[in-house]
Amino acid sequence: MSLGYEVFDLDFPAGSPNKSAVLVTGPNEALLVDAGFTRADGHRLAAAVLDSGKTLTTVFVSHADPDFYFGLEVVADAFPDAVLLATPIVIEHIQASFEGKLKAWATLGANLPTRLVPLTPLAAESLEVDGHRLQLRGGSALLPDRHYLWSADDRAILGGVLVFQQEHVWTADTASQPQRAAWIDLLDQMQALDPQLVVPGHRLPGTANDASALHYTKTYLEDFERILAEAADGAAATAALVAAYPSSGMLIAAQLGPKVAKGEMTWG
């Protein structure tokens, strides 16, 4: 491969390593994709960048959920010359939801961020590491804030919020069936690229970083629709998902997603 891809298994929720971040490295430069859920994980990522010996040129926050950016202030303070990027819609969502997310995750205590770090809107359609391009893809009409990165040179996908591996899939932010159908369409588009490396945004530590994550996520979403249609309420759907995926992590996703889809609660 022309670039290196180091995957870190970080907290979400606290104490459970379900969220990934990726350090992409070339001969001289480094790109960090996502910044962790806790200040502690921000420190771990900063240490990894230092250990790499590369110059961190860019941090890309791929989504507006707090497990993608709560650790950013630590990384930003450690590398003040790095450019901090996100798509305009992700920046908008972070700014609108930040205070509410602090309250929702108040149990993090000292691991919460102390400030909202400014992000620069990504104007280009790709990111670069030592001249190698990672193209921004996704962002369909029904899912405008959901993107992934694609390296044609390495046939590598950094799947972000769209791809899970052996985790309950987070559906609380895609409450409607058309949104979830659009999600499956994006997974099919990724599969058609014939990727050799697929890094899920959420994975159980040690699971494969390959196209099996695309199949897993699609199958889970299809099962979610079937179970949701059959279940009387959110609790019944949660029980059925846990029975169907007994070894999957991130139980909180199976607990919240069905309630939102059944209209029993809101999330966002």
C-alpha positions as CSV (number, residue, x, y, z in Angstrom):
1,M,0.0,0.0,0.0
2,S,1.1,3.5,-0.7
3,L,0.0,4.8,2.7
4,G,-0.1,3.3,6.2
5,Y,-3.4,2.9,8.1
6,E,-3.1,2.5,11.9
7,V,-6.5,1.8,13.6
8,F,-7.2,2.7,17.2
9,D,-10.0,1.2,19.3
10,L,-11.3,3.9,21.5
11,D,-14.1,4.4,24.0
12,F,-17.8,4.5,23.2
13,P,-19.4,4.5,25.6
14,A,-16.8,5.2,28.2
15,G,-15.0,2.0,29.2
16,S,-16.0,0.1,26.1
17,P,-13.7,0.2,23.1
18,N,-16.2,0.3,20.2
19,K,-15.2,3.5,18.3
20,S,-12.3,3.5,15.9
21,A,-10.0,6.3,14.7
22,V,-7.4,6.0,11.9
23,L,-4.0,7.5,11.5
24,V,-3.1,7.6,7.9
25,T,0.6,8.1,7.2
26,G,2.9,8.7,4.3
27,P,6.7,9.1,4.3
28,N,6.5,12.5,6.0
29,E,2.9,13.4,6.7
30,A,0.0,12.1,8.7
31,L,-3.8,12.5,8.6
32,L,-6.0,11.7,11.6
33,V,-9.5,10.6,10.9
34,D,-11.7,11.3,13.9
35,A,-10.6,12.3,17.4
36,G,-12.2,10.0,20.0
37,F,-15.0,10.3,22.6
38,T,-13.0,11.3,25.6
39,R,-10.2,13.6,26.5
40,A,-8.2,10.5,27.6
41,D,-8.5,9.1,24.1
42,G,-7.5,12.4,22.6
43,H,-4.3,12.1,24.6
44,R,-3.8,8.5,23.3
45,L,-4.2,9.7,19.7
46,A,-1.8,12.6,20.3
47,A,0.8,10.2,21.7
48,A,0.3,7.9,18.6
49,V,1.0,10.8,16.3
50,L,4.1,11.7,18.2
51,D,5.2,8.0,18.1
52,S,4.7,7.9,14.3
53,G,7.4,10.6,13.8
54,K,5.2,12.1,11.1
55,T,3.9,15.7,10.7
56,L,0.2,15.8,11.5
57,T,-1.1,18.1,8.7
58,T,-4.8,17.4,9.0
59,V,-7.5,16.1,11.4
60,F,-10.7,15.2,9.6
61,V,-13.9,14.9,11.8
62,S,-16.1,12.7,9.7
63,H,-19.3,13.0,11.6
64,A,-21.1,15.1,14.2
65,D,-21.7,12.5,16.9
66,P,-19.6,13.1,20.1
67,D,-17.6,9.9,19.8
68,F,-16.1,11.4,16.6
69,Y,-14.9,14.7,18.1
70,F,-15.1,15.0,21.9
71,G,-11.3,14.3,22.1
72,L,-10.4,16.9,19.5
73,E,-9.4,19.7,21.9
74,V,-6.5,17.6,23.2
75,V,-5.3,16.8,19.7
76,A,-5.7,20.4,18.6
77,D,-3.7,21.7,21.6
78,A,-0.9,19.2,21.0
79,F,-0.7,20.0,17.2
80,P,-1.6,23.7,16.8
81,D,-0.4,23.7,13.2
82,A,-2.7,20.9,12.0
83,V,-5.7,21.9,10.0
84,L,-9.0,20.8,11.6
85,L,-11.5,19.9,8.9
86,A,-15.1,18.7,8.6
87,T,-17.8,19.0,6.0
88,P,-20.0,22.1,6.4
89,I,-23.1,20.1,7.4
90,V,-21.1,18.3,10.1
91,I,-19.8,21.6,11.5
92,E,-23.4,22.9,11.5
93,H,-24.6,19.8,13.4
94,I,-21.8,19.9,15.9
95,Q,-22.4,23.6,16.6
96,A,-26.2,23.1,17.1
97,S,-25.9,20.0,19.3
98,F,-22.7,20.5,21.3
99,E,-24.3,21.8,24.5
100,G,-27.0,19.2,24.5
101,K,-24.4,16.4,24.0
102,L,-22.4,17.7,26.9
103,K,-25.5,17.3,29.1
104,A,-26.4,13.9,27.6
105,W,-22.9,12.5,28.4
106,A,-22.3,14.4,31.7
107,T,-21.3,11.2,33.3
108,L,-17.9,11.5,31.5
109,G,-17.0,14.2,34.1
110,A,-13.4,15.3,33.5
111,N,-13.3,13.4,30.3
112,L,-15.7,15.8,28.7
113,P,-14.3,18.5,26.4
114,T,-14.0,21.9,28.0
115,R,-14.7,23.9,24.8
116,L,-16.0,23.6,21.3
117,V,-13.0,23.5,18.9
118,P,-13.5,25.5,15.7
119,L,-13.4,23.4,12.5
120,T,-12.7,24.6,9.0
121,P,-15.2,23.6,6.3
122,L,-13.8,21.1,3.8
123,A,-14.0,22.8,0.5
124,A,-12.2,20.2,-1.6
125,E,-13.5,16.8,-2.6
126,S,-10.5,14.9,-1.3
127,L,-7.8,15.0,1.4
128,E,-4.1,14.4,0.7
129,V,-1.2,12.7,2.5
130,D,2.1,13.2,0.8
131,G,0.4,13.6,-2.5
132,H,-1.9,10.6,-2.2
133,R,-5.6,11.4,-2.4
134,L,-8.4,10.1,-0.2
135,Q,-11.6,11.0,-2.0
136,L,-14.7,12.1,0.0
137,R,-17.7,10.1,-1.1
138,G,-21.3,9.5,0.1
139,G,-23.4,12.3,1.4
140,S,-26.6,11.3,-0.5
141,A,-29.7,13.4,-0.5
142,L,-31.3,11.6,2.5
143,L,-28.0,11.3,4.4
144,P,-26.1,14.5,3.6
145,D,-23.9,14.3,6.6
146,R,-22.7,10.8,6.1
147,H,-19.5,10.3,4.1
148,Y,-16.6,7.9,3.8
149,L,-13.1,8.2,2.4
150,W,-11.8,6.2,-0.5
151,S,-8.2,5.7,-1.6
152,A,-8.1,4.4,-5.1
153,D,-4.4,3.8,-4.9
154,D,-4.8,1.5,-1.9
155,R,-8.3,0.3,-2.6
156,A,-9.1,1.4,1.0
157,I,-12.3,2.7,2.6
158,L,-12.5,4.5,5.8
159,G,-16.1,4.0,6.5
160,G,-16.9,6.3,9.4
161,V,-20.4,6.3,10.7
162,L,-21.6,4.2,7.7
163,V,-19.8,1.0,8.5
164,F,-19.9,-1.3,11.6
165,Q,-18.1,-4.5,12.4
166,Q,-19.6,-6.9,15.0
167,E,-21.3,-4.1,16.7
168,H,-25.0,-3.2,17.1
169,V,-25.5,-0.6,14.3
170,W,-26.3,2.9,15.5
171,T,-29.8,3.6,14.0
172,A,-31.0,6.3,16.4
173,D,-30.0,9.0,13.9
174,T,-31.7,7.4,11.0
175,A,-35.3,7.1,12.3
176,S,-37.0,6.6,8.9
177,Q,-37.0,3.6,6.6
178,P,-36.1,5.7,3.6
179,Q,-32.9,6.9,5.4
180,R,-31.9,3.3,6.2
181,A,-32.6,2.3,2.6
182,A,-30.3,5.1,1.4
183,W,-27.7,3.8,3.8
184,I,-27.9,0.3,2.3
185,D,-27.5,2.0,-1.2
186,L,-24.2,3.6,0.0
187,L,-23.0,0.3,1.3
188,D,-23.7,-1.3,-2.1
189,Q,-21.7,1.5,-3.7
190,M,-18.8,0.8,-1.4
191,Q,-19.0,-2.9,-2.1
192,A,-18.9,-2.2,-5.9
193,L,-15.5,-0.5,-5.4
194,D,-14.0,-3.9,-4.5
195,P,-12.1,-2.6,-1.5
196,Q,-9.2,-4.5,0.0
197,L,-9.2,-2.5,3.3
198,V,-12.3,-1.4,5.0
199,V,-12.0,0.4,8.4
200,P,-15.3,0.6,10.2
201,G,-16.1,3.6,12.2
202,H,-17.2,1.3,15.0
203,R,-15.9,-2.2,15.5
204,L,-15.1,-4.8,18.1
205,P,-11.4,-4.7,18.7
206,G,-9.5,-7.3,16.7
207,T,-12.2,-7.8,14.1
208,A,-11.4,-7.7,10.4
209,N,-10.8,-4.5,8.5
210,D,-12.1,-5.8,5.2
211,A,-15.3,-5.9,3.1
212,S,-17.0,-8.3,5.5
213,A,-17.8,-5.1,7.5
214,L,-19.9,-3.9,4.6
215,H,-21.8,-7.2,4.5
216,Y,-22.3,-7.2,8.2
217,T,-23.7,-3.6,8.3
218,K,-26.1,-4.3,5.4
219,T,-27.3,-7.5,6.9
220,Y,-27.9,-5.9,10.2
221,L,-29.9,-3.0,8.7
222,E,-32.0,-5.5,6.7
223,D,-32.6,-7.5,9.9
224,F,-33.5,-4.3,11.7
225,E,-36.3,-3.6,9.3
226,R,-37.7,-7.0,9.6
227,I,-37.5,-7.1,13.4
228,L,-38.9,-3.6,13.6
229,A,-42.0,-4.6,11.6
230,E,-42.6,-7.7,13.7
231,A,-42.0,-6.1,17.1
232,A,-44.8,-4.6,19.2
233,D,-42.6,-2.0,20.7
234,G,-39.0,-0.8,21.1
235,A,-38.2,-3.2,23.9
236,A,-39.4,-6.2,21.9
237,A,-37.3,-5.1,19.0
238,T,-34.2,-4.7,21.2
239,A,-34.7,-8.2,22.6
240,A,-34.9,-9.6,19.1
241,L,-31.8,-7.8,17.9
242,V,-29.8,-9.0,20.9
243,A,-31.0,-12.5,20.2
244,A,-30.1,-12.3,16.6
245,Y,-26.7,-10.7,17.3
246,P,-25.7,-12.1,20.7
247,S,-21.9,-11.5,20.3
248,S,-22.2,-7.9,19.0
249,G,-21.0,-5.0,21.1
250,M,-22.3,-1.5,21.7
251,L,-25.6,-2.7,23.3
252,I,-26.7,1.0,23.7
253,A,-27.3,1.1,19.9
254,A,-29.8,-1.8,20.1
255,Q,-31.5,-0.2,23.1
256,L,-31.9,3.3,21.6
257,G,-32.4,2.7,17.9
258,P,-35.7,0.7,18.1
259,K,-37.2,3.2,20.5
260,V,-36.5,6.1,18.1
261,A,-37.8,4.1,15.1
262,K,-41.0,3.2,17.0
263,G,-41.5,6.9,18.0
264,E,-41.1,6.2,21.7
265,M,-38.3,8.7,22.1
266,T,-36.3,11.3,20.1
267,W,-32.6,11.5,19.6
268,G,-30.3,14.1,18.1
